[in-house]
């Protein structure tokens, strides 16, 4: 099935958006503060695993504020990134395009002023826009096109007493990064305005080295985390790159070292959840919560010992799956659970669709409106995953295709063997079926899907 195929319902929605964009007086006639124009708040975290939320069933982490978004809106159970790396994925969220299209393929490439982003389009449509947090496009730190308010920093920044650029002026701040960014966000939300707003809040957390706020430093001292099942898998026949990435196996780390690593990671997430709570409280205080599209997601997954790894990049589930929840009662029924596969590139067309702003023709993602309303009878059956080799890292260039059951992975610039994973019967991806003669038809089908997806995304 072609991922570019859209339902009749979605065609009508897009056609309506195009028509609206062709009538520039419509917005003025409605008035900038018309209740029919929703506000937007998007909160993005760094390296937060798909299961690092209590609403996703985590055994000890409690995230009541993220859970509120899911409880009053939708939880996406199968959300993925199309590339598991900070800068490229962030550009995917902004543009709705694959990395090979928008050009940000690594963490060292600045974003061109010519790139179209959905906040930039909302700004042109009369929205008051703000970017607050981690931009992370090479060394860019000053204001970027599309945002009326700019609060950011160069590269990774620091958790404690960070240097922050506010509307072009750089200065040192005192305190904890997550708290500082949250205070800026809440202050901006509460400023007087007549036009609708779009807040793009990107946290540094939970990127390593994991540094929780002092108040959270010891909240999980009583927890004794268990090593994941795949941490001790048989490495026989595994390619060199895979073995070299084995940074977190029992024997290399003691049980206590592993436990402390895990505790600090999740303690850092707690600060994020508190931030979400403060943003929601500000929206409640302003009385605009129900007229605001609120979305929360992570920029990529993260290994905590699975396959003996940490970090991300690889095409395994822990790396490519992300947390994703959304709330907008005018469109989403409370307690909605979304089973379909959704992607980081879907955020851009979704926000533009809801805003009634034309979706650019080069966008690869799809509006989630039919999924959110339960009317998606024709949704994607597969998607493309990609990663581009970085000299400083071991992971080779990757191309992969995932369906609900199968995942096919190949390494086009190397002689490493391809991989076929049966996600239904082998959810931890420990038995590579690429050499199984009985899977020849599956492999052939997955290769054809990969070729089609590459063709469709240019």
N, C-alpha and C positions, 0 to 999 in steps of 0.2 A: 504493500500500500504506500502511496506517495505521501511523504510528510507535508508536501506543499498543498495537498488537496484539502479543501475546506468544505464545511457543511453549508447547506443553503442558508441556515440561520446565521452562520458567521459571515457569509457573503453579504447578507442583508445588512448586518451590523457594520461591516467595513464600508459598504456602499454608502450607508448613512453618514459615516464619519467623513468620507470624501466629500459628500454633498455639503455637510456642515462646514468643512474647511473652505469650500468654495464660496461661502457667504460670510465675509468678514464682519458684516454689520450685525449678525445674529447675536454675538457675544455682547456687543454694546447695547442692543435692545433689551437683552435680559438683565444687564447690569452686572458689574464685576462681583457684586456680593449676592448674586442670585443663589437661593438655596439649591437650585438644580445643578449647580457646579460643585462637585465634591472636592474636598481637600485631600491631600495625599501625604502619608507619612510612611517612609520606607526605612527600616532599621536593618543594617547589614553587619554581621559579625565576621571575625577572621578565624578560620580553622576550627569552627564549632562543628562537632560531629552531628549527624542526623539524629542520633539517639540521645543527645545531651539536652534533653528536656523531660520533665516529669510527665508531660502529656504524651510523650513517645514511649513511656513505660520504663524510664530509667530507675534502677533499684534504690538509689539513695539521693540523687540530685533532685532538689525541689525548685521548680521555676513557676511559681504561681502567677506571675504577671504575663509571661509568655503563654502559659496555659489559658489565661483569660482570653487572649486573642483567639486561640483554637476553640475554646468552649463557646464563645459568642460568635464564632465565625467558622473557619475551615482549617482542618489539619490535612496537609498533603503528605500522605504516607509513602509516596514514591517520587520524591523530588531529587533532581540530579543537576550537576553542572556538566557542561559540554567540554570543559577543560578544568582540571583540578590544580589550579595555581592562582595565587592572589590577584595580580594585576590583570591577566587575561580574563579571568572570570568576572572581575569587577567591571571590565569593559563590556563583557557580554550582558550583564545586568543593565548597564546604561544604554546600550545600543540595540539589543535584541538580535545581535549578529554573532556568528561563530568567530573564533579568534583568527582563523585564516582569512576572514573577510575584513574585520575591523583593524587587523594588523598588530594588535598588542599580543605577541606570542610569548613574552617572557616578562620578568619583573624589571627589566632595564630599558624599556621602550616608553618614551613620553607619548601622551595622547595628543594628536594634532588638534588645533583649533577648528579644523574643518569637519571633525567627526560630529555627526548628529546624535544627540542623546534625548531621551524622553523628557528630562527636566528642562532642557533647552527649548523643546517644542512647547511645553506647558508655559514656560516663561513668555514665549512669543504669543501664546494664547491669552495672556493677561494674568498669569499666576505669579504670586510672590514666591520666590524659590530660595532655598538655602542648602548649602552643602556644609555639613559639620562632621569632621572626623578624618579618617584615614583615606587619602586619595590614592597613594601608592602607585603612581605611574612614573617610574624612574625617579628623578630628583625634583619633579615638579612640586611646588608648595604654595605658590601664589594663586590668586583667584583665577578660576577657569570659566570659559563661556557657559552661559546658561544659569548662572546663580547670582542672585542679588546680594546674598550674604555668604561669606566664605570664612570658615574656621577650619584650618587644617595644619599639616606639618609635613616635613620632608621624609620620604621613605617610611621606615617602620616607626619612627618616633620613639618615645620612651614612656614607660608606665608611670614613673615618678618624676615630679617637677619638670614637665615637658616644655620644650620650646614650641610655640604655636604661632601660626600666621593668621591674623585676623584682618580680613579685608586688605591684605597687602602689607600689613605691619607685623613684624615678627618680635616676639617678646617671650621671656621665660615665665611660666606659671608655676604656682605652688600647689601641690596636691597630687591626687591619683587620676590618671588619664581618663578612665571611664567616667568618673564623677565630674571632671572638668567639662568634658564634651556634653554630658547630660545637662549640666547647668546652662551651657550656651544654648542647647536645643530648647529647653524649657523657657528660657528668657526670650528667645526669638519667637516661639509660638505665642507668647503672651503679649507681644507688642501690638499696638493698635493697628488695624488694617481693615480695608473694605473689600479687597480682592481675595479670592481663594488662595490657599497656600500649598506649597509642596516642600516638605522637609525630607532631606536625604541624609540620614544619620549613620555614619560608618564607624564602628568601633575598632580600636587596635586589638582589643581582647578578642579571642583568647590566644593570640599568637605567642609563641615561645620567645624568650624563656618565661614560662607561666608565672605571673606575678599577681596574686590576689591582693585586694585591698587589705590593709592591716587588720581591719575588723573581721575579715573572713579567713585569715591565714591558718587558723587551727580548727575550723568548723568540721573538718572531716578526719581529724586525727584518730577517731575511733574506728574508721572504716578500714577494712582489710580487703582490698580489691583482688579479684581472681584473674589470673592470666587468661587471655582469650584462647579458645580451642585451637585456632590455627597457629598460635605462637610456636608450637613445637612440631609443626608438620615436617614430613620427610623431605629433605632438600635434594634427594637423588634425582638427577636429570634436570634440575632447575638451571636456567641460564646464568651466566656470570653476573650480569647486572643485578639479578634478583638476590643472589647470594651476598653480593657486596653491600646491598641495602639492608642486610640483616643486622639492624642496630639494636634490637630490643628482644633478645631471646634469653630465656632462663639459662644461666651459665655465664652470659655476658653481664647480666644485672642480677643482683640479689633480689629476693622477694620484697625486702624493705625498700630498696631503691626504686623498684617498680611501683610499689604502693605510694611512695612519696610523690613520684612523678604524676600518678593518677590523681592523688588528692589535690595537688596544686592546680592541675588542669581544671578540675571541676569547681574548685573554690574560686577560680577566676571567672567562671561562667556565672556564679552567683551575683557578682557585681553587675554583669550585663542584665540579668533579670531585674535587679533593683532599678537599673536605668529605664528599662521598659515600663516599670511601674510608675516612675516619675513622669514619663512622657504621657502615659495614659491618664494619670491624675490631672495633668495640665489640660488635656483635651476635655476631660470631664468637667473641670472647673470652668472652662470656656463655653461649655455646652455644645460642642461641635463634634463629639465623638461619633455619633451616628451618621454624620455627614462627612466622615473622613474615612478614606480607604487606608487601612493600616496593614502593612505587610512586614513580616519579620523573616529573615533568611540568613544562611551562612554562605560565605564565598566559596567554600569547598569543604570536603570532608577531612578526616584526620585519622591516621593509624595510631592506636595505642596498643602496640604489640601484635596486632594481627599480622600473620605471615612474618613475624619477627621484626616488623617495621614500625617506624614513626614517620611523621611528616605526611605527605600526600603524593600527588603526581601520577602514581600508577593507576591502572584502570580497574582495580578491585573495588568492591562495593563500599568499603569504609572510606575510601578516598573520594568517590564520585557522588555519594549520596549526601544530601544536605537537609538541615532543618528548614521548614517552610510552613508558616501559618499566615492566615489573612482574615481580616474582619471588615465587613461592610454590609450592615443589615439590610440595606436597600436592594442588595443583590444576593447575599449569602445567608442561608438559614443557619441559626445557631446550632452548633454541634455537628456540622457537616464534615464528613470524612471523604477525602478524595483518594481513590485508588489508582487512577490513571497516572501514567508517567508524565511529569511536568519538568520543565527545564529552566535554567537561569535566563535563557534567551526569551522566555515567555513573559517575563515581567514587563518589559518595555511595551509590547503591543497591548498587554492587558491594561496597563495604566492609561495609555492613549485612548484605547477603546472606551473605557469607562468615562474618560474626560470628554469624549466626543471630538477628539483631535485626530486628524488623518495619520494613519500608520504608514511610515515610509515603505516604498516598494522593495527596498533591499533588506528588510527585516526577515530573519529566518524563523523566529519564534512565532507562536500563535497565541492569540488572545485566549485567556482562561475563562472568559465569560460563560461559554456553553458548559464547561466543566463545573463551574461554580454553581450554576443554576440547575444542574442535573439534566441538561439537554444535549450533552455531547454523545451523539450516537455514532460519530465517525471521528475517532481520535487517533493519535499516532500509535503505531504498533512497534516502532523502533526509533532509535536516535543514534547520532554519531557522537563518539567521544574522540578527542584528539589531545595530543601533548607533543610539544616540540623540544627536542634535545637541547639541554643547556650544558655547556662545557664544565661548569662547576659541580654538576650533579651526575649521578650514575645512570639514572633512568633514561633509556633511549627514546627516540621518537615513537609515538604510539598512535595507532588508528584502531578504533574499536566500534562495534555496533552492539547494542543491547536491546533485547526484546523483553517481554514479561518473563520468559523462561530462560532464554539463552543469552550468552555473551561470547562474541568472537573477538579476539584481540590479535593484532599483528604488529610487527616492528619493521616498518618498510625500509629503514636505512641501515639495517643490520642483518646478520644471519641468525638471529635468535628465532627459535621456533614459535609458531603461532599458538594460540590457546583457545580452547573451547570449554566453557563452563556451563554446567547444567544447574541453574540457580534454584530450580525446584527441588532436586534431589541432593544437591551439594551446595547449600547456601553459603558455606564458608570458603568456597572455591579452592578446594584442596586436591581435586582429581582432574587433571587436564585430559580431556577426551579427544584432543586433536588427532591422536593416532589410532582412535577406535574405528575400525572399518564399518561398524554398524551406524556410525554417525556421519557417514559420507554425504547423505542427502541434506542433513542439517548444516554441515559445513558449507556445502555448495550454496544453499539458500542464504546463509549469513554473509558469504562473500558477495553475492549478488546484491544483498541489501546495502552492504558497505559501499559498493561501487555506485549504486543509485544515490545514496545519501551524499557522497562526494560530488556527484554530478549536479544534484539539485542545489547544493550550497556553493556551487562554482569553485 
